[in-house]
Amino acid sequence: MLFICSMKEWYQLDSDEVLQLLSSDISGLNTSQVDITRKNVGANILTTQKKRTRFSILLDQFKDFMIVVLILAAIISFLVGEQTDAFIIIAIILANAVMGFVQEYNAEESINLLKKMAAHQAIVRRNGSIQIIDASELVPGDIILLEAGNIVPADARLLEVHGLKTEEAALTGESDAIIKLSAPIPDDNLLPADQLNMLFKGTIVSNGSGVAIVTAIGMKTEMGKIAGLLESEPTQSPLQHKLSKFSKQLAVIVLVICSIVFLYGLYRGETVMSIFLTSLSLAVAALPEALPAVITIALARGARRMMKTNALVRKLSAVETLGSVTYICSDKTGTLTQNKMTVDKWQSTDENLLLYAMVMNNEVKVNDDGEHIGDSTEIAMVRFAESRGVSRDRALEVMPVLSVLPFDSDRMMMSTVHKIDGKHIVIVKGAPVKIAECLSEDNTEKEKWLKLNREWASNGQRILFFAYKYLDTLPEQIDETIEKELKILGVVGMIDPPRKEVAQAIEECKTAGIKIVMITGDQPATAGAIASALNIADENTEVVTGVMLNTITEEQLSDLVATTSVYARVSPEQKLKIVRALQQRNEFVAMTGDGVNDAPSLKQANIGVAMGITGTDVAKDASHMILLDDNFATIVKAVKEGRAIYENIRKFILYVLSCNLGEILTIFFAPMLGLAIPLLPIHILWINLVTDGLPGLAIASERAEHNIMKQPPRSPKENLFTRHISQQIIITGIILAIASLGIQLWADNQGYSLIVQQTLVFTVLCFAQLGNALSIRSAYQPIFKTSLLKNPLLITAVLLTVGLHIVLLYIPIVSDVFKTAALNYNMVIAVLFTALMSLVAIEIIKLLIYKLVYSKTLKVNVLQ
């Protein structure tokens, strides 16, 4: 059996050709034909991709390079007998893994949800009779029968239509109900939204009835193609990429430094074990053990804060990725607009009669919950009339319906006959051009109304004309002959209006240097009008269509995406190509959407943002983040939160690496100054985990600096360590090393024992680092300008760290484990003085660096 034609598409063939190619007829397939076909093509189901198991999700938490380095550090610590250090490192690794696992446990099941959307049963003609079968049993060539309310069970070519309309917004992005035809369409390369004689799996019949022949099932359907597109590889977030690169660079640096120290120790004549322990101390000092855990906790906290603003984060990496985006590619229907057709303009020769016509000339039903069911444009007019005080019950009292001539795709009209004041009146609603042909008015009058139609339509309005005439006598048979010699009643313009809060959100994004792009499956005129209303583009901006995209190469697309703000009539595959083209230009892309057609591009984007209320389950599960209030403006809050989190993580990295560098320099230069090993591995672990970790968590919770949304997005190519960050790490590390070596030199001159010297160095590093935590809160404000009350968590962390350090020094059982000594009064004064001088030096360096670097870019006076 032949299922595709090499020369023509299904929509281009007439009914007889389709039946012949599929070896079927209007009475349907017989049982033997069904069995043979099913063996060749399989069942009408969507195949599932391999689901991530709980174990695989947990295993993924250990694939980060920094985690691998920490695991190696723990193994080495076990081998050399430093079991306490090893257990602490392992505890950190496990805690990090548990946090990541809990957040990502909800594995993606997008294709399973696609299956749920599909019809479970279908009405078919087989063996000459009508049968109800499971939709999975359908095969190409089956004749299916459909009526209002049915879910289309497979892709099919229409053979007969009776006022058939379908809702395809979730698949194609088209906000209006689609009027279906049965005649062939000769045009080439039409998108699904323009194939008016085709039905697509998963869409809904909103009006009328029809007969169709199945042309594609399962993964061969348009929905199946989308399911296939969902199997793209996940993209790496900016922070993940930068941390991965940083971890590898750090591992190389640590290996080089440890090798130098080890060889230098051997050269000085130290024992192999002694110098190996020193090198291990350096390795422990260099590795920021708390970094993975702090970043995971920071992202999880950010996710909780976003939840309070109605942004539900599904993947932790999405928290900071939003702060990195340079483009937000947004679907129109249901995202920028309300996904609810609304009467925007109307003009009439008799307002009361037009309102009665709006509420009665339709096929709208009301369900048990009081909700309107039917065509979206008809529902819009019913609601509009009701808002003007005209209910259907009231209208029926004034002018009861005597007869209905349903809409069909040939006439493009619907008529109702009523009785009013003892007379009979015909109300006709339909396409403007078709109604104009039936008017009795002269050409001048007709042109006046058609001009109005063109003006409104150019602004993206969906236009319907209403006309009427009184009948002298009621005909025995109501047919299209009554739709002649009509008088114009009025014109109604409808549109799916923009969300009220979106325009301001878009302006905020522009201020933040983020470009907004609309990508929709809707009509170009509608897309252009909405884009202009929201200031995404001006009135003269060219709307790029899917047909245009089909004619260009990948290189041309790469150039086109840099200048295009509005795309219309695009397919899911084209949306995906647009996102990929932007990513190939090193842009970080956020894609918003709510339909099935958005799912592939949501998954491909650096961050996919689905709508929580109007969004399909497929879109939600393909996304990284869900807007629970469907409010585009929530994205702006999320972007601000994402930027703040990224900056806070970078502050933490500056904080921890500057301290680690101070430890390395102290251990490296102490022997050269003739001093003993200044720090033990357990001291370094304590500093890296507690002194770095507790304040680090507080730093990760710091509020966003006030001008964060007035800065352009970070360049995707920007190094995690910009020039000024690297300078600050190096200079701060040197300051901490000078303070540590200074206190050890003083202690050595005082004749203090080795354990006292190490305790003093240990304590100075802890206290100086706490001062560094207070300084690092703001990139450009001096410490006395940043109120601690704005971050009570930091106050708690500093006090807790000081308290725990006192326990290490003065509680014998604990001090024995950590190999520390109690400090007397003079020692404490020396420690506090040294730590305070370190803080002053760090503050001066910070302000100097930022004044030099940002004096032109930051519109703030760092010394105000």
N, C-alpha and C positions, 0 to 999 in steps of 0.2 A: 504494500500500500504506500502511496506517495503522500508525504505530509508537507512538503515545501515545494514551492515552484521557483526555479532558478531565475525566471524572468520577472515575475510579478510577486507582490506581497498579497496576503489574503484580502486586505481591504480593497485591492484593485480589481479583484475578480468578481464576476457576477455570480449569482446564487448557483446556477447550473454548473459553472466551472468548479466552484468549491465542492459541491456535492460529488462531482465526477472525480476530482483529485483525491478526495477522501473515501472514495468507493462507498458512498452512502446515498440515501435518498430521504425524502421528507418523512417517510414512515419509520426511519431509524435503522440502526444496525440489527442484524440477527445475532443469536448467541455465538455461533461459530466465528463470525467476524470479530466480535468482542474478544473472544479467547485468543485468537491469532494476534490481534493488535496488541493486547496486553502483554503477550510474550515478547513482543518487539519493543514496546515503549515503557513497560512497567506501570506502576501505580501512580495515581494523581496525588502525590504527596511531595512535600519539600524535604529533601535529605538534610540531615543534621550534621554539623561539624563536631569534631571531637570535643567533648566537654572537659573543662579543667576539673580535675579531682581535688579533693581537699589536700591530699598529699602534695600534688603538683603546685598548688597555691602556696603551701607552706615551704616547699623546696625553693620556690622563686625568691623567697625572702633571704636566702643565703647566697644568691648569685651576684650580689653587689660586690665590686672589687674590694672596697674597704672592709666588708665583712670577711672576705677571704683572707685578707691581710691580718685581721684580728684573730681569726682561727689559727693561722700559722704562728702568731705571737703567743697564743695560749698553749699550743703544742710545745713550742720551744721552752716556755716557762715551766711546763711540767717536766721536760727532759733535764733541765738544770736544777730542779728541786725547788723552784719558786712557785709552790702550789697555790699559795694564797692569791698571788697575782693572776695565775691561770684561772682559778675559780671565779674571780671577779670579772675577768674578760669574758668568760663563758656566760656568766649571768647577764652581762650587757647584751651579748649576741642573742641570747634566747628571749630577753625582754623585747628587743627590737623586732624579732621575728614574730612574736605573738601579737604585737600591736599592728604590724603590717598585715598579718593573716586575718585578724578580726575585721579590719577595714575592708579588705578585698574578698571576703568569703563569698559574697553573693556573686557567683560566676555568671557570665553572660549567656543568655539562652534566647538570643534574638530570633533565630530561625524557628525555634519551638513556638515562640509567640506568633510568628507569621502563620504557622500551621493553625493556631487557635483562631486567627482571623478568618480563615477560609471556611467556606460552607461545609457543614457536616453531612448534608443530604442534598440530593438533586432530583428534579423531576425530568425524566427522559422518556423518549419514545424508543422502544425496542421491540422487535418482532411484531411491529404493527400496533402495539398497545402502549398506554401510558403507565409508567412504573416510577416508584420512589426508591432510589438506591442511595447507598453511601457515596458521598462525593469522591472518595478515594478510588472508586471503581470506574469512574469515567475514563473513556479513551477518545482519542481523536476520531471524529466521524459521528460521535453520539449527537443526537438531536435533543436539545434541552429546552424546557419551557420555563419562562420566568414571568413574575408579576411583582407589583410594588411590595417592597419589604424583603424580597429575597436577596441573599448574598450570592453573587456570581461565583459558581463553583470552579470555573476554568476559563481560560481565554477562548473566545468564541466569535464566529462571524455571524452577524444577524441575517436572518432570512425573512422574517416578518416583524414589523413593529406596529404597535397600536398605542401611540402617545407615550412611547417609552423614554424615560429619562433616568440617568444614573448619577449617583454622587461619587466622584472620583478624586476629591480633594486630597485624601490620604495617600493616593498613589501618584497623581500627576501634579498636584498643587492647584488645580483649577477650582476656584471657589464657587462657581455657579454649577447648578445641575446641568448635565450634558444631554442635549436633545439628540436622540439616536436615529439613524437612518438605516435603510436596508439596501439602498442602491450602491453600486461600486463607486469608488473615488479614484480618479485617474492619476492624481498627483503622486510624485515620487518622494521618498525619504520623509514621510510624515512621522511625527512623534506620536506616541500612544494617545496623547490628549487630543490630537486632530484626526484620529482614525474613528470617525463618527459611526461607522457601521460595525465596529468591534466592541466586544465586552471583555473585561479583564478580571481575572480571578481576585476575589477579595473586595471588589467594589460593591455598591449597594444599589438596587433598583428602587428609585424614589417614586416614580409614577409610571402608569401604564403597564403594558405587558408585551411580550415578544417571544419569538421562536428563533433559536440560534443553533449553529453546528459547532461543536468543539473543534478547535484548531490546535490547541497546545495544552498540555497538562504538566503538573509538577514543576520541576526546575526549568522547563522550557517556557513557562508562562512569564509575563512581565514581573510578577511578584517573585517567581523563582529566580529570575535574573538578579533581582535586588538581593535575594538571599545569598546568591553566589558572591555578589560584591561585598557582602558583610564579612567575608573570610579574609580580609586584608590584615596584614601584620600590624600590631599595635605600634604607635609612634612613641618615641622617647621624649620625655619632658625636657625643657631647657636645663632645669636644675639637675636632673638625672644625668644628662649628657655631660654637664660641666663637672659634677662631682665624680663621675666615672673617670674623666680625663685627669682631674686633680688627684684622685686616689692613686692612679698609675704613676703620675709624676712624683708624688710624695713617696711612694714605695721605692722608686729609683734613688731619690735624694737620700732617704734613710739608709738604704743599702750602701751608698757611697760614703756617707758620714761614718757609719759604723765600721766600715772596712778601714777607713783612714785612722780612726781611733784605735782599732784593734792592732793594726800594723805599727802605729806609733808607740803603743804600749809595749809591744814585743821589742821594738827598737830600744826602749828605755830599760828593758830587762825585767818587766813585770811577768808574773806567771800567766800561763795561758788561761786558767780558770778565772783569775782575778780580772784580767783585761776583757775576757769574754763577758763576765757579769757587768763590767762597765759598759761594754758595747750594747748589751741587752738593755741596760738602763737608758742608754741613748735611744734605742729603738722604741722603748715604751714611752719615753719622753716625747718623741717625734710624732707618734701615732695619736691622733685625737680620738681616743676610745669612745668618748661620749657623743661624738658627732652623729653617727647613724641614729642613735636613740633620740637625741635632741631634735634632729630634723624630723623624724617620724612623729614625735610628740607635737612639735610645732605645727606640722601639717594637719594632724588630727584635731588640734585645738582650733586651727583656722577653719577646718571643716565644721566644727561645732558652732563657731561664730557665724559662719555663712548660713548654717541651718536656721539661725535666729532671724536672718533676713530673707528666708524662704528660698535659699539656694542649697539643695541637697547634693553633697559631693559623693559620688560613687567610687572614685579612685583618688587616692591621696595626692598623686602627682598633679591632679587638676587644680589643686588649691593654689599652687604658685604659678602654674602655667598660665592662668588667666592674667596674672600680672605681667606676663611676657608678650601677650598677643599684640600683633601689629595690624591684623585684619580681623574684623568680625563679619563673616558671611552669613547673612540672615535670610531665611525663608520669609516669604511675605504672608501667606495665608495662615492665620492663627498665631503668628509670631509678632509681626509688625502691625497686623490688622486683627480685628476681633473675631474673624472667621464666622461672621454673622451678617448676612446681607441686610442692609438698612436702606429705607427710602431716604434719599438725600435731597432730591428736588422733585417738585411736581407743579404742573400748570394745567388748568382746566377751563372749560367753558361753563361747567356746572359742578361746583365743588362737592355738594352733597351727593349728587348722583355718582360722581367719580369715587367717593368714599364707599358708597354702597357697592359699586362695581368691584372695588378692591377686595372687599370682605366676602363677596359671594361668587365672583367669576374665578373659581379656582377649585382644586381638588384637595385642599388642606383638610386633614382630619385632626381630631383631638383625642389623645389616648387617655387611659384611666388616671394618669397623673396630672392631667390638665395641660400636657405639652402638645405643641403643634407638630404634626407629622406631615411631611410632604416636600414639595419643591421649595428650595431656600428663597427664591425670589417671591413666590406666592406667599410664603410665611411672612416675609418682610412687609408685604403690602397689607396683609391681615393685621399684623401688629400695629402698623402705622394707622390704619383705620380705627382700630380699637383705641389707640392712644388719643384719637380725636373724638372719642365718645360714640363711635359707631360699632356696635357689636353685631355678630352674625345673627343672633336671635332677633335683635331690633330690626335689622335689615330684612329678615324673612317676614316679619310682620308687615313692613311697609310694602315690599315688593317680592312676594314669594316666588321661588324658582319653579317654573313649569316644565322646562326641558333643558338638557345640556347637550351641546355638540362638542365632544372632547377635542383637545389639542391633537394635531398630528403634524409630522415633520414636513409634509408636502404643503399644506395650507399655512403652517406656522401661525395658527390662530386657535382660539378657543371661544366658543359662544355660549351664552346662557339666555334663556327666554324667561321673562318675568311678567307678572300682572301688577299694574300700578294704577290706582285711581280709575279702575274699570277699563284700562287700556292694556295692550300688550306691547312690551318693549324688548328689543334684542340688544344685549350688551356684548361687544366683541373686544377681545384683548389679543394682541399679537405683535409680531415684528413690525417695526415702523414702516418699512418699505411695502410689506404686504398689506398693511392696513391702508396706507396711502393709496394703493391701487384700487381700493374698494370705496373710497370717499366720493361723495357727490359734489363736494366743493370744487371750485375752479382751481386751476394750476397754481395761481398766485397764493391762494390760501394753503394749498398742499405744501408748496415750497417753503412757506413760513414755518410750518411745523417740522418739515424735514430738515431745515436749517438748524432749528433748535435741537433736533436729534443729533446732528453732526457735531454741534458745539459741545453738547453734554457727553457724547460718546468719546470725543477727543480727550476728555478729562477722566476717562476710565469708567464712565457710568454704564450700567446695563440698562438699556432703554426699552420701554414697552409703551405702545400706543393703545388707547382705549377709544372705541367708537360706539355709536348706538343708532338705532332708528325705531320708530313706532310702526307697528303692524296694523293694518286695517282689519285683517282677519288672521286668525291663527291657522297656519297651514296644517294639513293632516300629517305630512311628513316633514320633520325638521332636518334639513340638510344644508350644504354650503350655499345654496341659492339665497338663503336669507342674509348672507354676508355681503350684500351688494347695496349700493346707494346709501352708504352710511354717512353719518355726521360725526365729526371729530368731537370726542368728549374730553380728552386730555392726554397728557404725557407724564410718565413716571420714570424718574432716574434713580437707580439703586447702585449702591457700592458697598463693598466690605470695608468699613471705615477703619482708619488707623487707630490704634490704641492711644488714648489721650496722653499717657505719660511717656510715650515713645520719643516724641520730638525732642523733649528736654534731655532724655537719656542719650540720644544721638549727639546732641550738642556737647554734652559732657565728654563723650567718647572722642569727639573731634578735638576738644581742648586737651585731652590726654594724649593726642597724637595717634589715635587709632582710626583707621579708615573703615567705614561701613560700606558693605556691598550687599545689594539685594539680589538673591538668586531664586527665581520662582518658575513654576510651571504654568503660571497664568498668562493672560494675553499681554502683548507688549504695551498697548495703550493703557491698560489698567496698571501694569507695573510702573510705567513712566509717571502716571498721575500720582500714585501713592508715594513713589520716590521723591517727586517734586514737593508734595505736601509735607513730607518729613524732612526735607532739606538734605536728603541723601544725594540728590542730583538736581540740577536746574532743568528748566523746561526744554532747553535746547540739547540736553545730553542724549546721545544716541543709545537706544536700548538694543543690546546685542541679543539676538534670538538663537534658539537651538539650531535652526536651519543654517544660520551663518556659521555657527561653530562646526557644523559638519563639513564645511568647505575649506577649513584652514588646517595647516599643519601644526604639530606640537610646538615648533619654534615660533610660529605666528601667534599661537595661543599664549605662549610665554610673554610675548610683547603686549598682547591685548589685555591680559589680566592686570597689567600695571596701570592701565588708564581707564578701565571700565568699572562703572559703579552699579549698573543695572543689567541683569540678564533675565530674559523672559522666555517662556515656552521651551524650557530646557528639560532634558530627561535626567533620571537619576545618574546614569553613566556620565553625562556631561557635567553635572554638579561635582561628581567625583574628580573629573579631569580638571575642573577649575581650581578646586582645593589643592590638588597635587601640583598644578602649575604654579600656584602661589608659594607652596612649600619649596619647590625647586628654585624659586627666587630668594630663598632663605627668609621667607616670611613665616611668622608663627600665626597660625590661623585658628580662630574660634568659629565654629559653625553652629548656628541655632536652627531649630526646626521642630516640627511636631508630627509630620506624616511618615508613612512607610517610605515614600520617595526620598525622604531626607536621611534615612538610616545609614546608607553606605558612606555618605560624605560626613555624617556625624562621627562615624567610627574612624574615618581616615584623618579627620582634622586633629590638630594638636590638642584641642579640647572641643568635644561635642557637647552642646547644651540643648537639652530637650525640654519641651513644655510639660509641666506636671498635670495640668487639668485637661487641656485639649489634645495633648500629645498621645500618640498611639503607644502601646506597650513596646512595639518594635523600636520606635525612636528612643524611648526611655532606656531600653536595655543596650542600645548601641552607643549611648552617650557616656560622657565622663561626669556630667553634672546635670541636675534637673532643677528647673525653676518651678517651685511649688505653686507660685501664684501666677504663672504664665506671663510675668511682667518683664518686658525687655529691660526696664529700668533697673531691675534687680541685678542685671549683668554689670552695671556700672559699680554698684556696691561690691560685687564680687571681684571686679578688676582692682578696685582700691584695696580690698583685703589681700588679694594675691600679690600686689606690689609691696604692700607692707610686710607680708610674710617673707617674701624674697629678700627684702632689705634687712629684715631682722635676722634671717638665716645668715646673710652675708656679714652682719655685725657679729653674730656668734662665731663665725669662722675667723673673723679678724681677732676677736677676743681670745679664742682658744689657741690659734696658731701663734699669736704674739707671745702668749705664755709658754707654749711648747718650745718656741725658738729661744726664749729666755732660759728654759731648762737646758736645752741642747748646748747653748753657748756657755752656760755655767759649768756643765759637766765637761765640755770640750776644753775650756781654757783653765779650769782649776788645776789640773796637773802641770800645765805650762807655767803656772805661777807658783809651783811648788806646794800646792795645797792638796789635801786628801780628797777622796771622792765626796762631793758635797751633798749628794742625794742618793737614797736607796731606791730600788725599783718600786717598793711599796709606797714610798713618799710620792713618787711621780704619779703612780696610779691614783692615789688619793687626790692629788691636785687635778689630774685630768678628769676624774669622775665626779668628785664632790665640789671642789673649788671651781672647776669649769662647768660641771653639769648643772648644779642647782641654780646659780645665777644665769647660766646659759638658757635654761628653761624660761626664766623671767624675762630675759632679753628677747626671746622668741615671742613673748606675749606683749611686747612694747606696742603702743598705739602708733598708727601711721603719722608721719610728720606732715604738717599742715599743707605743704605744697606738693604732695606726692602725685596728685592728679593733674598738676600743671606741667609736669615733666613729660617729654616724649618717651615712648616705649624704649626699653633697653634694646640695643641692637642684638639680634640673635647670635651674632658673631662675637659679642662682647665677652671677654674672659671673665671668669668668676672673680679674678683678682685684677681689677683695673690698676693703672700705674700708681694712683695715690693710695689704694688699699695696700698694695705690696710695700710701698714706702712706709706706711704706718705700721704694718706688721714688723718690718725689719727694725725700724727705729724703736718701737715699743719693746720688742724683744731685747734689743741692746740695752735699753734702760733697765729692764728687769734683771738682765744678766749682771750689769754694773752694780745694781743694788744687792744682788745675791752674793757676788764675789766680794763686794765691799764689806758686807756684814761678816763673811767668813774670814777675810783678812783681819778684820778687827778682833774677831773671836780668837783667831790663831795667835795674834799679838798679845791677847789677854791670857793666853795659856790655857784656854778652855779645852776640854776633852773633845775627841772626835764626835761622840754622840751629841754633845752640846752644839758643836759647830754645825752638824747636819740638821739639828732641830731648829737652829736660828735661820739657816738658809731656807728650810722647809716653811717656816712661819712667815718669813719675809715674802717669799714667793706667793703664799696664800693671801696675805693681806694686801700686797701690792696688786695682785690680780683682782681682788674685790674692788679696789679703787679703779682699776681699769674697767670693770663692769659698769660702774657708775658713770664713768667718762664716756663710754662707748654708746650710751643710750641715744644720743643725738649725733648726727654726722657733722653738724656745724654749730650747735649751740653749746656754750660753756656749761659746766656742770651745775653752777649755781642758778642757771636759767631753766633747768629742767626739773620740775617738781617731782619729788619722789612719790608724792601722794597719787600721781597719775599711774603709778605702777606699784601698788602695794605688794605684789608678788615678789618684786625685787628686794624690797625692804625685808620681807620675811626670809628670802633666800640668803641675803647677806648676814642677817642676825643668826640664822640657823647654821650657816657655814662657820661663823665665828664661834658659836656655841659648841659645835662638834669638834672644832680644832682645839678648843680649851680642854674638852674631854680627852683628846688624844695626848695632851701634854700632862694633865694633872691627875688622871685616873690610872693608878698603877697597872691594873690588868690590861687596859687598852694600850697604855704607853709601852708595855713589854712587847705586845704584838707589833706595834708600829715602830719600835726601836727609837723612841723619843725620850727627851729629858725635860723635867720641869724647869721653866725659866724664872730667874729672879727678877727683882724690880728693875735693875739697870739693864738687863737684857731686854725686857719688855719695852722700856723707853727707847732703846736703840732700834728695836724692830719697828715700833710705831713711827719713829722719826724717819727711818729709811723708807717705809711704805708711803708716808705722806709726801716725801720729796719725789718719789717715783710718780705719784699721782699728779703733782704739779708739773713735772716734766712732760708727762703724757698729755696733759691738757694743753700745754703750750704747743707741743708738736702737732696735735690734732687741729687746733685753730689755725696755725700757720699753714699747714698743708691744705686745709679746706678753703682758706682765704685765697691762697694762690690758685688752687684748681678751680674753684667755683665762683670767684669774684665776678666773672662775666656771665655765668650760666644760672646761678642761683640768685634770685631777686630778694635776697635777705642779707642783712648786715650781721655777720657772725658775732660781732661784739656788742650788738644792741642788747 
